[in-house]
Amino acid sequence: SCRKYLVDTFRGLNEEKFLALFLNKQGVLVMRKTFSSHSEYTVNIDLGELQKGIAAKKPNSVIIAHNHLSGNPRPSVLDDETTEKLTAILKLNNVILSDHIIVAGDKTYSYRSAGKLDKYYRNMDLYFGDR
């Protein structure tokens, strides 16, 4: 259902957008934040706004998502770096990054399904321990 929601949300856009979906312990959406740089190729995430959302809603987990206008959902190096950084930021706030989903038309790429989130969490455990 999340995949369909995201494909529908990003359908027809002519710029990259980034979504943060804040979920409570029951997996219910408690807040949605949208970020845009009004660009076809990149989007900047306002970490201060993300932090405000975490402080206000105290989510258990977050799903992040963004779109690729190219039609190719494969992550870029910058997507990987951003996901790893957000994993750390969320972990330091005791929030789980449940997934990062890239949407390109009707195609999606899931960091969780690809095993990349597990790798990032193992790396975080080396630096921060079990938080």
matplotlib code that plots the C-alpha trace (Angstrom):
import matplotlib.pyplot as plt

x = [0.0, 2.9, 4.3, 1.0, 0.5, 4.0, 3.6, 0.3, 1.8, 4.7, 2.7, 2.9, 5.4, 7.9, 10.4, 12.1, 10.3, 11.3, 8.8, 9.2, 6.4, 6.3, 4.7, 3.8, 4.4, 1.3, 2.6, -0.1, 0.9, 1.1, 2.7, 4.0, 6.7, 7.4, 10.7, 11.3, 14.1, 12.1, 14.6, 14.4, 17.5, 18.0, 16.2, 17.7, 16.4, 16.0, 17.3, 16.0, 12.5, 13.0, 14.2, 11.2, 8.9, 10.7, 10.5, 6.8, 5.5, 8.0, 7.6, 8.7, 9.8, 10.1, 9.8, 11.5, 10.9, 11.7, 11.2, 13.4, 12.1, 14.6, 12.3, 15.1, 14.6, 18.1, 19.8, 22.6, 25.8, 24.3, 21.1, 23.2, 25.1, 22.0, 20.3, 23.2, 23.3, 19.6, 19.9, 22.4, 20.4, 17.3, 19.1, 20.5, 16.9, 15.8, 13.8, 13.9, 14.4, 11.9, 12.7, 13.9, 11.8, 12.7, 9.8, 10.3, 7.0, 5.4, 8.8, 10.2, 13.5, 13.4, 16.6, 15.1, 14.4, 17.8, 19.5, 21.2, 19.4, 20.7, 24.2, 23.8, 22.5, 25.4, 27.8, 25.9, 26.2, 30.0, 30.0, 27.0, 26.4, 22.8, 20.7]
y = [0.0, 2.4, 1.7, 2.5, 5.7, 6.9, 6.1, 8.0, 10.9, 11.4, 10.8, 13.7, 15.8, 17.8, 18.3, 16.2, 16.1, 14.4, 13.1, 12.1, 10.0, 10.0, 6.8, 6.0, 2.6, 1.1, 2.2, 4.9, 8.1, 11.0, 13.6, 14.1, 16.6, 17.5, 19.1, 20.6, 22.6, 23.2, 21.3, 18.4, 16.7, 17.3, 18.2, 19.7, 18.4, 21.0, 19.1, 21.7, 21.1, 17.4, 17.8, 19.9, 17.2, 14.6, 16.8, 17.6, 14.2, 11.9, 9.2, 5.6, 5.3, 7.3, 6.3, 8.6, 8.8, 10.8, 10.7, 10.4, 12.1, 10.0, 6.9, 5.0, 4.3, 3.1, 5.2, 7.6, 7.9, 11.0, 9.1, 6.5, 9.1, 11.0, 7.8, 6.8, 10.3, 10.3, 6.8, 8.2, 11.3, 9.4, 6.7, 9.5, 10.6, 7.1, 6.9, 4.0, 4.6, 2.0, 2.5, 4.9, 4.4, 5.9, 6.3, 6.6, 6.5, 3.2, 1.7, 1.8, 1.0, 0.1, 0.4, -2.1, -4.7, -4.2, -4.8, -1.4, -0.2, -3.2, -2.3, 1.3, 0.2, -2.2, 0.7, 2.9, 0.3, 0.4, 4.1, 4.6, 1.2, -0.1, 3.0]
z = [0.0, 0.7, -2.8, -4.5, -2.3, -3.3, -7.0, -6.9, -4.9, -7.4, -10.6, -13.0, -11.2, -13.2, -10.3, -7.7, -4.4, -1.1, 1.4, 5.0, 6.4, 10.2, 11.7, 15.3, 16.9, 15.3, 11.8, 11.5, 9.6, 12.1, 9.8, 6.3, 5.4, 1.8, 0.6, -2.8, -4.5, -7.6, -9.7, -12.1, -10.8, -7.0, -3.8, -0.7, 2.6, 5.3, 8.3, 10.7, 9.4, 9.6, 13.2, 14.1, 12.8, 14.9, 18.0, 17.5, 16.6, 18.3, 15.6, 16.1, 12.5, 9.3, 5.6, 3.3, -0.5, -3.5, -7.2, -10.2, -13.3, -15.5, -15.3, -13.6, -9.9, -9.2, -6.5, -7.3, -5.1, -3.6, -2.8, -1.0, 0.9, 1.9, 3.1, 5.2, 6.8, 7.5, 9.0, 11.5, 12.2, 12.9, 14.9, 17.2, 17.7, 18.5, 15.3, 12.9, 9.2, 7.9, 4.3, 1.6, -1.6, -4.9, -7.4, -11.1, -12.9, -11.9, -10.9, -7.4, -5.6, -1.9, 0.2, 2.7, 0.0, -1.5, 2.0, 2.1, 5.2, 7.1, 6.0, 7.1, 10.5, 11.0, 10.3, 12.8, 15.4, 15.1, 15.9, 18.2, 19.7, 20.2, 20.7]

ax = plt.figure().add_subplot(projection="3d")
ax.plot(x, y, z, "-o")
ax.set_aspect("equal")
plt.show()
